[in-house]
Amino acid sequence: MARYQQRIGMRTYVFDDLAMLMAHASPERSGDHLAGVAADSAEARVAAQLALAELPLARLLEDLVVPYEIDEVTRLIIDNHDAVAFAPVAGLSVGQFREWLLSDHADSTSLAALAPGLTPEMVAAVSKIMRNQDLIAVARKCQVQTRFRGTIGLPGRLSTRLQPNHPTDDASGIAASTLDGLLYGSGDAVIGINPATDNLPQVIRLLQLLDGVIQHYNIPTQSCVLTHVTNTLHAIERGAPVDLVFQSIGGTERTNRSFGIDLALLAEARAAALSLQRGSVFADDGQRGEHVMYFETGQGSALSANGHHGCDQQTIEARAYAVARHFKPLLVNTVVGFIGPEYLYDGKQIIRAGLEDHFCAKLLGLPMGCDICYTNHAEADQNDMDVLLTLLGVAGCSFIMGIPGSDDVMLNYQTTSFHDALYLRRVLGLRPAPEFEAWLENVGLFAVGSGGSQPLAQLPPRFAQLLADTSGNL
């Protein structure tokens, strides 16, 4: 295991291994201090960043932050590395890689071709020596499209997850929130519920509720109940209308085991979902799309599970994206501020982490979204979320969350509202997924013109029945 060092003035900083070097180079955040891996001064952080910039990119294929022998995520990363795709940047250092990413040589086509040749450690390393504007500029060049009943990630588009959570899973409450979101053009990424009561009969009931809405009104979107993957497997076995399989994932085997999963279980769930063939948008080769998974991640989950192996939380977060990439998801998002100030202390740290997560995932070829959020005991407020929301919109984020009034009354955290999504689309000229946009216009909810998609001032008569249906549980 290599040691690294960097001299600044009269002092030489020594880093015992790659994990220590990466951790010390990481921008400051409370979770790394909690784990005892953060740099103890700004000078030590700069020394680590200088040493990291000089590191050959190819070294990250040899010097592993989590040993190959003990971790199936490391084995997944190394065994699936595409050396041919990596060849164009194989001779660069981490610092030179940054310069290449910011150059005109790195366009959407070359970045898409490069993605299979990059490892999470490579993208995490380069992110640590980039400014926020660098993360935005490069991520914006990465275009990743996925399909189920609609197409997510096209240029000039911003999708939303309509999140109609309810503290008692009340059908009328869920219906009202769903209607509210549709009226604002939310829901093209997914209509996804976090169940308050996470048992199989309740999961099936919620799946049937959402599927009934989508099928009755012919909405080109997909549903998901964000339950444990084993519940979804049992629901499929019982004939439930499952569109997407959800699971929270982490960047190490130990973290994933704390979630009650491993790679084999995720593969089984994906195969089960594919067998249902519920998607209606086809791939370029005429086959039904392979995008049936929905993953959520978040910096700090590995530390909570004691599965970080002495690594910083952002590097481990990037490794979770290798897990996601392997299973070809429709959607991935970081729930960036949800775990709390123990991991991301304030608005500044949350903003930086959100930009890092989006950049790393997009560079690895993922359809990345973000739950732009914070908990009520964090040193953050909705103005911080406005900043991150706008920056991610500029960076080409695939989708964000849409919640009534920004306040999730079931999960008790603050995120983005239907109004926030409408704001972002208006100020940046972004539009919903094309299939969903056409539906909005067809049912008379939105007018689509040269200025983009805009909601009509009055609910059209042909759609008024949905308002009446909310009292009848749809």
C-alpha positions as a printed NumPy array, in Angstrom:
array([[  0.   ,   0.   ,   0.   ],
       [  1.522,   3.276,  -1.146],
       [  2.189,   6.292,   1.036],
       [  1.819,   9.801,  -0.304],
       [  3.427,  13.061,   0.731],
       [  3.413,  16.734,  -0.143],
       [  5.705,  19.499,   1.021],
       [  4.367,  23.006,   1.757],
       [  6.948,  25.512,   2.957],
       [  9.011,  23.873,   5.68 ],
       [  6.498,  21.132,   6.414],
       [  5.995,  17.783,   4.721],
       [  2.555,  16.221,   4.974],
       [  2.444,  12.424,   4.878],
       [ -0.67 ,  10.423,   3.967],
       [ -0.499,   6.775,   4.939],
       [ -2.667,   5.439,   2.126],
       [ -5.002,   6.485,  -0.675],
       [ -8.052,   6.555,   1.588],
       [ -6.31 ,   9.036,   3.889],
       [ -5.163,  11.153,   0.945],
       [ -8.667,  11.281,  -0.527],
       [-10.241,  12.076,   2.843],
       [ -7.835,  14.898,   3.61 ],
       [ -8.36 ,  16.374,   0.137],
       [-12.129,  16.423,   0.52 ],
       [-13.823,  19.786,   1.141],
       [-14.746,  20.109,   4.793],
       [-17.873,  18.426,   6.1  ],
       [-19.049,  17.417,   9.536],
       [-19.365,  13.705,   8.744],
       [-15.669,  13.345,   7.966],
       [-14.808,  15.011,  11.271],
       [-17.196,  12.63 ,  13.014],
       [-15.431,   9.703,  11.337],
       [-12.011,  11.06 ,  12.31 ],
       [-10.739,  11.167,   8.718],
       [-10.907,  14.896,   7.875],
       [ -7.92 ,  17.195,   7.453],
       [ -7.18 ,  19.092,  10.663],
       [ -6.354,  22.368,   8.903],
       [ -6.875,  24.186,   5.638],
       [ -3.159,  23.816,   4.876],
       [ -3.345,  20.038,   5.325],
       [ -6.319,  19.969,   2.97 ],
       [ -4.428,  21.951,   0.324],
       [ -1.414,  19.648,   0.7  ],
       [ -3.614,  16.629,   0.093],
       [ -5.253,  18.266,  -2.92 ],
       [ -1.848,  19.062,  -4.426],
       [ -0.669,  15.487,  -3.908],
       [ -3.915,  14.132,  -5.312],
       [ -3.635,  16.318,  -8.42 ],
       [ -0.236,  14.762,  -9.195],
       [ -1.492,  11.189,  -8.774],
       [ -1.695,   9.172, -12.029],
       [ -5.313,   8.387, -12.771],
       [ -4.415,   4.764, -13.513],
       [ -3.047,   4.345,  -9.967],
       [ -6.639,   4.334,  -8.742],
       [ -7.096,   0.949, -10.44 ],
       [ -4.275,  -0.512,  -8.344],
       [ -4.356,   1.251,  -4.985],
       [ -7.852,   0.48 ,  -3.708],
       [ -9.566,   2.386,  -0.903],
       [-11.53 ,  -0.731,   0.148],
       [ -9.726,  -4.083,  -0.31 ],
       [-10.815,  -6.277,  -3.214],
       [-10.83 ,  -9.438,  -1.101],
       [-13.38 ,  -8.25 ,   1.459],
       [-15.817,  -6.128,  -0.532],
       [-18.092,  -7.115,  -3.412],
       [-18.558,  -3.495,  -4.471],
       [-14.79 ,  -3.171,  -5.018],
       [-14.867,  -6.396,  -7.015],
       [-17.758,  -5.055,  -9.086],
       [-15.809,  -1.853,  -9.829],
       [-12.56 ,  -3.575, -10.792],
       [-13.99 ,  -6.588, -12.607],
       [-16.271,  -4.447, -14.79 ],
       [-13.753,  -1.749, -15.643],
       [-13.624,  -1.055, -19.39 ],
       [ -9.953,  -0.573, -20.27 ],
       [-10.73 ,   0.362, -23.885],
       [-13.084,   3.159, -22.824],
       [-10.494,   4.358, -20.294],
       [ -7.667,   4.521, -22.859],
       [ -8.123,   8.186, -23.926],
       [ -7.337,   9.441, -20.395],
       [ -5.229,   6.533, -19.1  ],
       [ -2.003,   8.537, -19.21 ],
       [ -3.327,  11.565, -17.329],
       [ -2.884,  12.569, -13.717],
       [ -5.919,  13.554, -11.666],
       [ -5.058,  17.22 , -12.224],
       [ -4.628,  16.741, -15.959],
       [ -7.928,  14.889, -16.042],
       [ -9.599,  17.961, -14.539],
       [ -8.127,  20.153, -17.257],
       [ -9.296,  17.714, -19.948],
       [-12.828,  17.591, -18.543],
       [-13.047,  21.381, -18.675],
       [-11.688,  21.549, -22.222],
       [-13.661,  21.505, -25.453],
       [-12.294,  18.012, -26.163],
       [-14.643,  16.692, -23.485],
       [-18.022,  17.011, -25.167],
       [-21.195,  15.002, -24.619],
       [-20.162,  12.278, -27.052],
       [-16.666,  11.765, -25.657],
       [-17.9  ,  11.842, -22.056],
       [-20.544,   9.194, -22.791],
       [-17.903,   6.974, -24.403],
       [-15.544,   7.492, -21.466],
       [-18.063,   6.671, -18.699],
       [-17.549,   2.849, -18.655],
       [-13.813,   3.424, -18.27 ],
       [-14.117,   5.571, -15.158],
       [-14.238,   4.25 , -11.621],
       [-15.97 ,   6.   ,  -8.71 ],
       [-12.615,   6.72 ,  -7.095],
       [-11.457,   8.525, -10.247],
       [-14.457,  10.812, -10.39 ],
       [-14.394,  11.381,  -6.624],
       [-10.7  ,  12.271,  -6.788],
       [-11.096,  14.824,  -9.565],
       [-14.146,  16.368,  -7.882],
       [-12.053,  17.15 ,  -4.804],
       [ -9.826,  19.531,  -6.767],
       [-12.679,  21.252,  -8.62 ],
       [-14.538,  24.448,  -7.802],
       [-18.322,  24.476,  -7.767],
       [-18.403,  26.075, -11.212],
       [-16.182,  23.274, -12.542],
       [-18.586,  20.647, -11.239],
       [-21.488,  22.465, -12.907],
       [-19.72 ,  23.029, -16.232],
       [-18.684,  19.386, -16.661],
       [-21.923,  17.852, -15.406],
       [-23.888,  19.986, -17.866],
       [-21.988,  18.338, -20.731],
       [-22.99 ,  14.841, -19.582],
       [-26.253,  13.709, -21.166],
       [-27.84 ,  10.478, -19.96 ],
       [-31.239,   9.331, -21.243],
       [-33.407,   6.566, -19.784],
       [-36.89 ,   5.323, -20.702],
       [-39.93 ,   3.563, -19.255],
       [-43.219,   5.256, -20.182],
       [-41.417,   8.524, -20.786],
       [-37.918,   9.663, -21.696],
       [-35.85 ,  11.149, -18.874],
       [-32.742,  13.296, -19.352],
       [-33.148,  14.837, -22.774],
       [-31.454,  18.239, -23.315],
       [-33.615,  21.162, -22.252],
       [-35.805,  18.969, -20.052],
       [-36.255,  18.762, -16.276],
       [-38.332,  15.982, -14.756],
       [-39.839,  15.682, -11.293],
       [-40.717,  12.943,  -8.884],
       [-44.212,  13.617,  -7.56 ],
       [-43.978,  12.542,  -3.9  ],
       [-47.502,  12.368,  -2.409],
       [-46.52 ,  10.956,   0.996],
       [-49.077,  10.863,   3.801],
       [-48.46 ,  10.169,   7.52 ],
       [-51.171,   7.471,   7.603],
       [-51.109,   6.425,   3.914],
       [-54.618,   7.835,   3.611],
       [-55.853,   7.319,   0.045],
       [-57.706,  10.636,  -0.104],
       [-54.645,  12.528,   1.1  ],
       [-52.419,  10.77 ,  -1.427],
       [-54.95 ,  11.493,  -4.171],
       [-55.122,  15.188,  -3.274],
       [-51.334,  15.537,  -3.344],
       [-51.155,  13.644,  -6.639],
       [-53.723,  15.95 ,  -8.199],
       [-51.904,  19.012,  -6.861],
       [-48.665,  17.85 ,  -8.436],
       [-50.209,  17.027, -11.802],
       [-51.77 ,  20.497, -11.974],
       [-48.25 ,  21.957, -11.714],
       [-46.774,  19.567, -14.277],
       [-44.982,  17.349, -11.768],
       [-44.681,  13.593, -11.966],
       [-42.964,  12.82 , -15.259],
       [-40.003,  11.072, -13.592],
       [-42.174,   8.973, -11.282],
       [-45.096,   9.176,  -8.881],
       [-43.365,   7.685,  -5.872],
       [-44.69 ,   7.106,  -2.359],
       [-42.679,   6.458,   0.788],
       [-45.133,   4.227,   2.673],
       [-45.821,   5.122,   6.292],
       [-46.745,   1.498,   6.994],
       [-44.16 ,  -0.68 ,   5.292],
       [-45.884,  -4.055,   5.133],
       [-46.731,  -6.108,   2.062],
       [-50.539,  -5.666,   1.989],
       [-50.149,  -1.903,   2.34 ],
       [-47.471,  -1.794,  -0.359],
       [-49.726,  -3.687,  -2.756],
       [-52.656,  -1.382,  -1.967],
       [-50.561,   1.702,  -2.732],
       [-49.242,   0.154,  -5.943],
       [-52.785,  -0.546,  -7.069],
       [-53.874,   2.996,  -6.161],
       [-51.108,   4.616,  -8.228],
       [-51.529,   2.227, -11.117],
       [-55.253,   2.965, -11.182],
       [-54.59 ,   6.685, -11.565],
       [-51.96 ,   6.21 , -14.274],
       [-54.017,   3.732, -16.293],
       [-57.373,   5.532, -15.935],
       [-55.983,   8.883, -17.096],
       [-53.423,   7.339, -19.47 ],
       [-50.565,   9.306, -17.901],
       [-47.176,   8.566, -19.514],
       [-45.337,   8.129, -16.246],
       [-44.415,   5.335, -13.855],
       [-45.233,   4.538, -10.254],
       [-43.085,   3.333,  -7.398],
       [-43.656,   2.49 ,  -3.743],
       [-40.353,   3.028,  -2.001],
       [-40.362,  -0.121,   0.084],
       [-37.571,  -2.628,   0.687],
       [-36.618,  -4.623,  -2.383],
       [-37.775,  -7.876,  -0.777],
       [-41.263,  -6.425,  -0.33 ],
       [-41.307,  -5.483,  -4.   ],
       [-40.253,  -8.995,  -4.985],
       [-43.1  , -10.462,  -2.936],
       [-45.488,  -7.929,  -4.483],
       [-44.439,  -9.032,  -7.97 ],
       [-45.   , -12.656,  -6.989],
       [-48.548, -11.739,  -5.941],
       [-49.301, -10.036,  -9.246],
       [-49.065,  -6.411,  -8.06 ],
       [-48.628,  -3.735, -10.777],
       [-44.94 ,  -2.931, -10.161],
       [-43.336,  -0.454, -12.547],
       [-40.029,   0.335, -10.806],
       [-38.091,  -1.526,  -8.134],
       [-36.753,   0.817,  -5.456],
       [-33.849,   0.373,  -3.071],
       [-31.499,   2.543,  -1.022],
       [-27.908,   1.539,  -1.759],
       [-24.437,   2.266,  -0.41 ],
       [-20.86 ,   2.168,  -1.609],
       [-19.55 ,  -0.811,   0.347],
       [-20.702,  -4.373,   0.916],
       [-21.003,  -3.728,   4.643],
       [-23.238,  -0.705,   4.068],
       [-25.494,  -2.64 ,   1.725],
       [-25.773,  -5.504,   4.178],
       [-26.967,  -2.988,   6.764],
       [-29.775,  -2.246,   4.276],
       [-30.506,  -5.969,   4.033],
       [-29.294,  -6.308,   0.461],
       [-26.452,  -7.554,  -1.684],
       [-25.732,  -7.456,  -5.409],
       [-27.347, -10.835,  -6.036],
       [-30.643,  -9.675,  -4.506],
       [-30.66 ,  -6.543,  -6.662],
       [-30.039,  -8.676,  -9.751],
       [-32.95 , -10.942,  -8.823],
       [-35.267,  -7.958,  -8.372],
       [-34.259,  -6.402, -11.669],
       [-34.904,  -9.671, -13.518],
       [-38.334,  -9.923, -11.913],
       [-39.263,  -6.369, -12.927],
       [-38.026,  -6.879, -16.481],
       [-40.201,  -9.961, -16.809],
       [-43.338,  -7.817, -16.335],
       [-42.593,  -5.73 , -19.463],
       [-44.699,  -2.804, -18.241],
       [-42.742,  -0.033, -19.95 ],
       [-44.053,   1.425, -23.192],
       [-41.08 ,   3.428, -24.518],
       [-38.756,   1.307, -26.597],
       [-34.992,   1.541, -27.004],
       [-33.348,   2.421, -30.312],
       [-32.962,  -1.271, -31.158],
       [-36.731,  -1.826, -30.911],
       [-36.533,  -3.696, -27.614],
       [-38.306,  -2.698, -24.439],
       [-36.028,  -0.558, -22.313],
       [-33.975,  -2.062, -19.524],
       [-34.568,   0.778, -17.073],
       [-36.699,  -0.66 , -14.273],
       [-34.722,   0.293, -11.142],
       [-34.888,   3.364,  -8.898],
       [-32.038,   3.922,  -6.434],
       [-31.489,   6.481,  -3.692],
       [-28.178,   7.279,  -2.028],
       [-26.817,   9.783,   0.465],
       [-23.496,  10.884,   1.897],
       [-23.078,   9.54 ,   5.422],
       [-24.968,   6.262,   5.145],
       [-21.751,   4.213,   5.214],
       [-20.579,   5.908,   8.406],
       [-23.966,   5.244,  10.015],
       [-23.545,   1.562,   9.134],
       [-19.89 ,   1.492,  10.267],
       [-19.142,   0.49 ,   6.687],
       [-16.894,   3.344,   5.548],
       [-13.538,   1.514,   5.973],
       [-11.794,   4.734,   6.985],
       [-12.822,   6.555,   3.806],
       [-14.436,   9.965,   3.489],
       [-18.167,  10.023,   2.892],
       [-18.05 ,  11.545,  -0.593],
       [-15.729,   8.832,  -1.951],
       [-17.966,   6.107,  -0.547],
       [-21.01 ,   7.888,  -1.971],
       [-19.427,   7.809,  -5.434],
       [-18.874,   4.058,  -5.054],
       [-22.629,   3.641,  -4.594],
       [-22.997,   4.952,  -8.132],
       [-21.039,   1.962,  -9.438],
       [-23.669,  -0.275,  -7.856],
       [-26.433,   1.769,  -9.463],
       [-24.736,   1.832, -12.874],
       [-24.455,  -1.957, -12.955],
       [-28.247,  -2.34 , -12.811],
       [-29.142,   0.239, -15.515],
       [-31.643,   2.309, -13.504],
       [-34.323,   4.623, -14.801],
       [-33.67 ,   7.011, -11.9  ],
       [-31.021,   7.655,  -9.252],
       [-31.   ,  10.464,  -6.755],
       [-28.997,  11.591,  -3.781],
       [-31.119,  12.583,  -0.773],
       [-28.425,  15.087,  -0.081],
       [-29.359,  16.734,   3.213],
       [-31.692,  14.122,   4.655],
       [-29.368,  12.316,   7.07 ],
       [-28.735,  15.488,   9.047],
       [-26.13 ,  17.992,  10.228],
       [-23.982,  15.24 ,  11.734],
       [-22.908,  14.526,   8.147],
       [-23.571,  17.786,   6.271],
       [-23.649,  20.564,   8.833],
       [-25.016,  23.602,   7.013],
       [-26.252,  25.009,   3.749],
       [-22.747,  25.44 ,   2.359],
       [-21.865,  21.792,   2.925],
       [-25.196,  20.598,   1.525],
       [-24.783,  22.708,  -1.619],
       [-21.255,  21.426,  -2.219],
       [-22.28 ,  17.809,  -1.62 ],
       [-25.231,  18.079,  -3.996],
       [-23.023,  19.411,  -6.781],
       [-20.393,  16.728,  -6.126],
       [-22.934,  13.918,  -6.145],
       [-24.543,  15.113,  -9.367],
       [-21.176,  15.574, -11.086],
       [-19.799,  12.164, -10.057],
       [-22.928,  10.265, -11.026],
       [-23.348,  11.983, -14.388],
       [-19.67 ,  11.395, -15.232],
       [-20.185,   7.688, -14.494],
       [-23.155,   7.64 , -16.873],
       [-26.114,   7.736, -14.486],
       [-29.5  ,   9.494, -14.879],
       [-28.909,  11.556, -11.765],
       [-31.424,  13.587,  -9.834],
       [-31.338,  15.192,  -6.412],
       [-33.654,  15.453,  -3.446],
       [-32.645,  19.009,  -2.555],
       [-33.407,  18.875,   1.131],
       [-32.476,  19.476,   4.747],
       [-33.687,  18.482,   8.183],
       [-35.08 ,  21.024,  10.608],
       [-32.105,  20.778,  12.989],
       [-29.546,  21.603,  10.261],
       [-28.   ,  25.044,   9.864],
       [-29.808,  25.529,   6.563],
       [-33.008,  27.03 ,   5.239],
       [-35.074,  27.202,   2.074],
       [-32.887,  29.964,   0.644],
       [-29.978,  27.514,   0.646],
       [-32.199,  25.04 ,  -1.183],
       [-33.119,  27.714,  -3.734],
       [-29.414,  28.165,  -4.464],
       [-28.766,  24.446,  -4.881],
       [-31.958,  24.029,  -6.917],
       [-30.881,  26.724,  -9.358],
       [-27.299,  25.476,  -9.605],
       [-28.427,  21.922, -10.306],
       [-30.833,  23.184, -12.943],
       [-27.921,  24.919, -14.679],
       [-25.834,  21.738, -14.285],
       [-28.416,  19.633, -16.132],
       [-29.89 ,  17.662, -13.246],
       [-32.228,  14.949, -14.569],
       [-34.978,  15.347, -11.967],
       [-35.891,  16.851,  -8.609],
       [-38.584,  16.196,  -6.009],
       [-42.036,  17.751,  -5.972],
       [-43.791,  17.901,  -2.579],
       [-46.848,  19.937,  -1.534],
       [-45.46 ,  23.127,   0.011],
       [-41.887,  21.748,   0.245],
       [-42.762,  20.053,   3.553],
       [-42.943,  16.269,   3.657],
       [-45.419,  15.669,   6.474],
       [-44.637,  11.956,   6.649],
       [-40.826,  11.975,   6.593],
       [-40.595,  15.319,   8.44 ],
       [-38.007,  17.07 ,   6.317],
       [-37.877,  20.051,   3.96 ],
       [-37.388,  19.58 ,   0.235],
       [-38.595,  21.163,  -3.021],
       [-42.178,  21.901,  -3.97 ],
       [-44.267,  21.723,  -7.133],
       [-43.858,  25.509,  -7.309],
       [-40.06 ,  25.157,  -7.123],
       [-40.022,  22.852, -10.131],
       [-42.226,  25.271, -12.057],
       [-39.89 ,  28.146, -11.1  ],
       [-36.836,  26.27 , -12.348],
       [-38.46 ,  25.331, -15.621],
       [-39.543,  28.924, -16.199],
       [-36.28 ,  30.722, -15.396],
       [-34.089,  28.242, -17.298],
       [-36.475,  27.488, -20.148],
       [-36.747,  23.804, -19.232],
       [-39.66 ,  21.517, -20.079],
       [-41.072,  18.212, -18.819],
       [-40.339,  14.889, -20.511],
       [-41.786,  15.07 , -24.043],
       [-44.379,  12.307, -23.59 ],
       [-45.617,  13.857, -20.343],
       [-45.629,  17.341, -21.825],
       [-47.8  ,  16.13 , -24.708],
       [-50.21 ,  14.588, -22.187],
       [-50.415,  17.828, -20.199],
       [-51.343,  19.698, -23.344],
       [-53.781,  17.031, -24.533],
       [-55.803,  17.028, -21.291],
       [-55.8  ,  20.818, -21.203],
       [-53.63 ,  21.378, -18.14 ],
       [-50.718,  23.118, -19.882],
       [-50.265,  25.218, -22.986],
       [-47.11 ,  24.394, -24.933],
       [-45.718,  27.233, -27.018],
       [-42.548,  29.085, -27.868],
       [-42.125,  30.022, -24.226],
       [-42.194,  26.385, -23.128],
       [-44.875,  24.627, -21.091],
       [-47.075,  26.809, -18.904],
       [-50.058,  25.794, -16.734],
       [-53.412,  27.208, -17.728],
       [-55.07 ,  29.661, -15.38 ],
       [-58.256,  27.617, -15.073],
       [-58.805,  23.887, -14.595],
       [-60.343,  22.571, -17.846],
       [-63.792,  20.942, -17.62 ],
       [-62.58 ,  17.684, -19.128],
       [-60.093,  17.318, -16.263],
       [-62.347,  18.495, -13.451],
       [-63.494,  14.931, -12.733],
       [-60.077,  14.135, -11.264],
       [-60.702,  16.832,  -8.659],
       [-64.003,  15.189,  -7.763],
       [-62.355,  11.769,  -7.672],
       [-60.007,  12.767,  -4.854],
       [-62.858,  12.497,  -2.396],
       [-63.604,   9.012,  -3.684],
       [-60.033,   7.75 ,  -3.324],
       [-59.614,   7.772,  -7.089]])
